[in-house]
Amino acid sequence: MVPLFGTDGIRGYAGRDFFSRPSLINFAEAFALFMQERFPKNQGIVIITDTRISGEWIKSCLSTVFLVRGIPLYDAGILPTPAAQTLLEQWPECSAVLIISASHNPAADNGIKIVLKTGKMTTEDESALEQKFSSKQMPSDIVHFSPLRRIVDAELIYQATVLSEFQKTDFTGVTVALDCAHGATYRVAPALFSSLGANVILCNAHPNGTNINKSCGSQAPRDLQETVLKYQASIGFAFDGDGDRVIAVTRKGIVKDGDDLLVLLSQHPCYRAEQTIVGTQMSNLGCERFFTEQKKTFIRAAVGDKYVAQAMGETGVLLGGEPVGHIILADLLKSGDGIRAALRVLEQIMASSNWDLETFTKYPQAQDSLVVDRRFDLTQEPYSTVLQEAESMTRGGRILVRYSGTEPLLRIMAESSDIRYADQTVEFLKTSFTKLFSSLSGVSLS
């Protein structure tokens, strides 16, 4: 059985493979059965989307099945992914939110993420749903037709929830530039910052269905840098397409990633007493050493916000995140919310007057990737020997070689106190694996 779920739900090219109409209908049948078995009393589903042009079509494919299977269905329209938990709290008859979004991926892709009233899908939940999908299991019969209900004030409900958490916050006099990636935050983010008194300057907030994440947002913040400098903004924040990531740009136009925000937030009154912080395998070595010097424990979870959330839940930690901008503030939400994280960051900046977001000294990092059509066990020879040699080349740094959870890529990263060693290590790994893979599998440089 081929797994459907990657590190962040299901992703693919809209209209093909999993995201073809027959496959989506099969998935909806499987999910309807999953809901009837898992939540026999409250089977309702809320559906939200980002701004991709394919979102409405995918929603239509899924809805057709849910409505004839008697599943109560609520359409909340375009909303950031982090709004899912709020909607479940407001509609107790619902036990799941289906999020139609491919997050930071290009507009041609789309995806499905699922949030249950118990939290994100567990590995066991995913396996159970995959089994139903693969075996083409069908619900036993049609209970009744269910009407489609529209939640017309979903944005206002989410905004009210967030504002209730920041009642004492006042950003009056602060100019904030926001890059909404032409995505799901394009209305709610400026509304929230404005409600708290900030003067908001927007960029990339005009979605047309095909421009989401296109040379903008948290993965490509050049527009935000230029906007901050042009309008002399106090600070800038860039979100990704579905709003669960955020990075910052200082008033001098310097980009600050999730590691920087994690360190900054660790000094916020809400998290200052925390003795343990959760990052990932991708967190910069300098970030880890900063927390070590602060006599705090730094846990490296696997890459992916669900693994960060899992590690936080297991240890009772309130603060965790990833360099890409997934920041989890567990006192507010058990998963990443770019808007909430940005609001907390700005609170700390104002309290400390740290407008340049000075945090820690980063170890220079080099990254590259290979496109692969097969996945080999890198713990076995001859790959393990290559990895050992590469580790020594960093001279006190570290390497990370891993398969992507969402794309057919082998990701390669090296850190060292000297960028030359990091670059040389990545080039060595890329060349070595290309030679090793080429005799066994198709591979190309990305």
N, C-alpha and C positions, 0 to 999 in steps of 0.2 A: 504494500500500500504506500503510495507516494504521499508524503505529508503535505497538507494544504497550508498550514500555518508556518510563517517565518517568525522572526523576532518581534514583529509588530503587525500581526494579523496576516491577511492574505493579500498579495499584491500581484498585479499582472497588467498586460496590455488590454485596454478596454475593447471588448468585441471579439477577443480571441481566447482560445484555450479555456481556462476556468471562467473567464469573463465573456464567454459566448452565451447566447440565450438558453440553449438546452442545459448547459452546465449550471447556470444560475438558477434555473427552475429546479433542477435536481438538488442543488444546495438548499434552496428554500424548503423543499419537501423534507430534507434531512433535518434542517433547523426547526421546522414546525414540530417534527417528531421529538427532537431533543427537548424543546420547550414543554411539550405535553408530558413528557416523562419526568423532567427535572422540576418543573414548576406547575403541577397539575391544577392548582387553585388560581394562580395569577400568571397567565400565559402571555399577557400583553407585551407588545414590542413597540418601542419608539425608534423611528428612523431619522437620522440626520445626515446631511451631506456637506462636503465642501463646495467649491465653486466650479468644479470640472464639468464640462459640457456633457460628459457621459453619465454623470450622477443620476439625473432624472430617469434615463433609460434603464440603468441598473435597478433603481428603486422600483420602477414599473414592473420589471421582471420578477423581483422578489415579492412585491405586494400582491401580484396576481395569485400567487400560491397561498400566501398567508390569509388572504381574505376569504378564499373558498375553504380553507381548513379551519375556519372559526377562530383564528387568532386575532384578538383585538389589536388594531394597528393605529399608531399615532404618528403623523407626519409633522416633524418640528422644523422642517426646512433647513436652511443653511445655518450652521452653528459650529463653533469650535468643538473639537473632540472633548475637551475637559468639561463641557456643559452636560455630558451624559449623566454623570452621577446626580447632578441637581435635578434633572428631569425624572430620574427614577425615584428620587425622594418626593417629588411633587405628585407623581402618579403611581400610587402603591399597587394598582392593578397591573402594572407593568413590571416585568422581571428582567428585561434585557433592552439594551440600546444597540441597534445596528448602525455603525458609523461607516458611511460610504465615502472613503477617502484614501488616497495614497500618500498622505502626509507631505513629505518634501520631494516626492518624485515628480517628474515632468507631467504635463497636462494629459498626454496620451495614455498614461497609466491610470489605473484606479485600484481601489482596494476595499476590503471589508475588515473592520475591527469590531469586536463585540465586547461590550461591558455588561456584566450581569449584576443583579442587585447585591450579590455577594462579592463583587469586585471583578477584576479582569479574569478572563477565561484562564483556568488552570491548565496544566499540561494534560491532566486526566480529562477535563472537559473537551479540549481540542481533539484528543484521541477518540473520544466517544463520538464526536460530531464527524470526524473524518471517516470513522468506520461506517456510520450511517450513510454518508455521502458515497463512499466507495461501493457499498453493497446495494445502493439504490433502494434502501428501505423506505416504505411509504406509510404514512399514518393509516390506521385501520379503516377509517371511514370519514366522511364529511359530517362534522357535527352540525354546523349551520354556517350560513354566510355571515360575515362580519363586516360592518361598515368601516370605511376609512375616515378617521377623525383627524382634523388638522389643529395643531397647537399654534394659534396665530400670535401669541405673546411669548413664545419661547425665549426670544432674545431678552425681553424685559425681565423674565423670571431669572435667567442666568445673571444678568446685570445686578438685579436686586440682591441675589445671594452673595455675589462678590462684594458689593458695597456694604452689606451687613457685616462683613469680616474686616472692613477697613473704615469703620465709623469715625475713628479719631484721626484719620490721615488727611492732611491738607497739603496739596501741591501748588498752592497759590504762588505765583511769581516764577514758577519753573516752566521752561519751554521744552517740551518733549517731542522729538521726531519719532514717528512710528512708520516702519515698513511692514505692511500687512501681506506682502507676497501675493497680492491679488487673490487672497484666500479667505478662509472662513472668519478671520478676525476683522475684516475690513469695516464692519459697522460697530461691533461691540467694543473693540479695543479703544478707538477714539472716544466713544461714548463714556467709557469707564474713566479714562484719564481726565476727560473734561469735567465729569461729575465731581471729581476730587480736586478740581481747581486748576489743573494744568492747562497751559496754552499748548494746543496740539498742532503739529505740522505733519501732514500725511504724505507718504509716497507709496506708490504701488498699491493703491486701494481702489482700483477700478477694474474688477474682474469682468472678463468677457467670455469665460468658459474655456479659453485656450491659453491664457497667459499666466495661470497660476504657477508660481515658483520660477518663472522664466527670467533668468538673470536678475533675481531679486530675492528678498527674504533672508532668512537666517543662514542659508548656504551661500549666498552671493550678496553681501551687504554693501557693495560699492555705491549703489544709489543712496543708501542711508548715510554713508560717510560723507558724500557730497552734499546731501541735504542738511546734515548737522552743521557742516562748515559754512555753507551758503547762508543759512538763516541764524547762525550763531546759537544753535540750540544748546540747552544745558546738558542734555543726554539724548541718546537715541536707542531705540529697541527694535529689533527685527524678529518677526515671527515666521514660522514655516506655514505651509498651506493649510494645515488643520489646527494650528494654534497650540500644539503641545510642546513646542520648542521656542526658545528665545535666546538671542545673544545681544550684547550691548555695544554701543559705539560711544566713546567719550567725546567731550566737547572739543577735543583736539583731533577727532577723526580716527582714533585708535580702536580697533576691534577687540572686544573682550569676550572670550568664549565661556562655555559652561563651567570650566574649571575655575576661572576668575570669579564668576558669579557665586559658585559654591563657597569659595574662600570668603568672599565679601559677606555672604549670608550667614556664615558661621559666626560672624561678629554682631549680628542682629540680636537684639534682646530676646527674641523668641527662641533663638537657637544657640546663644552664647554658652549656655551651661551644658550643651550636648557634648559628651565625651567620645562619641563615635560618629563618624561621617561615612557615608557610602558613596563610592565612585565606581568606576569600571576599569576593565583592563586597558582601556584607552586613555584613562586619566593621566595627565602629565606627571612625570616623576617628581618634578618640582612641587606639584600640588601635594603629593603624598608626603614629601619631606617637610613641607610647611606644617602640616598637621602633626607630624611626628615631633617637630620642634615645639609645638604647642601642647605636647603631651596628650594628644588625642589619638584615638585609634582610627586608622583609615582602612576600610574594607573595600577590596576590589571585587565587584560582582562581574558576571559575564556582560558582554555588550548588549544593550537593549534595555529600555526603561522598565520592562516587566521584570527583568532580573534585578534591577536596582530596587524596585518596589518590593520584590520578594525578600531580598536581603534585609531591607528596612523593616518589613513586617516581622521577620524572624527574630530580629534583635531589638525591636521597639525604638528604632532610630527615627528622628523627626526630619532629618535633612540628608538629601542625597541627590546625585545627578550625574550627567554625562557631559563631556566636552562639547558635543553637538548642540547642547542647549536644553535637553530634557532635565528640568529641575523639579524635584518632588519635595513639597512642603507638606509633610504628613499630618501636621496639625490642621491643615486646610483641606487637603485632598490626597488620596492614596496613589495618585498618578500625576504625571507632569501636566502643568498648566502654565503656558508661557506668559499669559497676562498676569496671573497671580504672582508668579515669580518676579516679573518686571516691577510690579507694585511694591513688593517687599524689598527688592534691590534699591529702588528709588527712596524708600523710607530710610534705609541704612545710609545711602549716599548723603541725604540731607542731614541726618543725625550726626554723621562723622565729617561732613564737608569734604568727603573723598570724591570729588568730581572727576578726578582722573582715574578712578578705580584702580588704585595701586594695591596690588595683592601679594604676589609672590614672583620669584624669578623662575621662569620656565626653562626647562631643558630643551635645547633645539631638537626638533622632531622632523623626520623625513618620512614620507608616505608614498606608496604606489600600489598598483594592483595588477593582477593578471586575470584575463577572462578565461574561464575553464569550463569544459563540458563534462568533467568527471571530478569527483572528490576523492582524493587519496588520503590514507591515514598518515598524517605527518609525524606521528610518534614512532613510526617504524622506519627501518633503514630503507634507502639511503637518506631519507629526508631528515631524520633526527640528527645525523652527523652534520649536515648542512646547518641546521639550526644551532647546534652547539658551537660551531665555528663562528657563526654570525654573532652570537651572544658575546663572544670574547672580543670581537672587532669593535664593539661599542665602548670598550675601556671604562667599565663601571656604569654603563647605561643599561638599556634593556631593549628587547625586541618583542614584537607581537605579530604573529602570522596566523590568520584565521580566515575561514570561509565566511562570506557574507550570508546573513540570514534572509536577505530579500532579493539578492541579485546573484548571477552566476560568476562570482568574483572570488579570487583569493586576495585578501587585503594584507599588505605588508607595511609594517611600521618599525622604525628604530629611533631611539632617543639616546643622546649622549651629551656630555658637557661641551662638546665641540661638534658643530654641524657637519664638519668634514667627515668625521667618523660615522655619523648617522647616515649621511648620503652614501658613503662607501659601502656601508652595511646593507642598505636597501638595494643598491645596485648589484651587490654580490648575491643577495637572496633572489632578486628578480632573474638574474642571469642563470643562476644555478637551477632554480625551479623550472625555468623555461626549457632548459636542456633536458632535465629529468622527465618533465611531462610530455615533451614533444614526441618521444618515442612510444608513448602509451596513449596519448589523448590530444585532441586539438587544443591549442592554447595560443592566445595572442596578447600583446601588450595593450592595456587600456589607455 
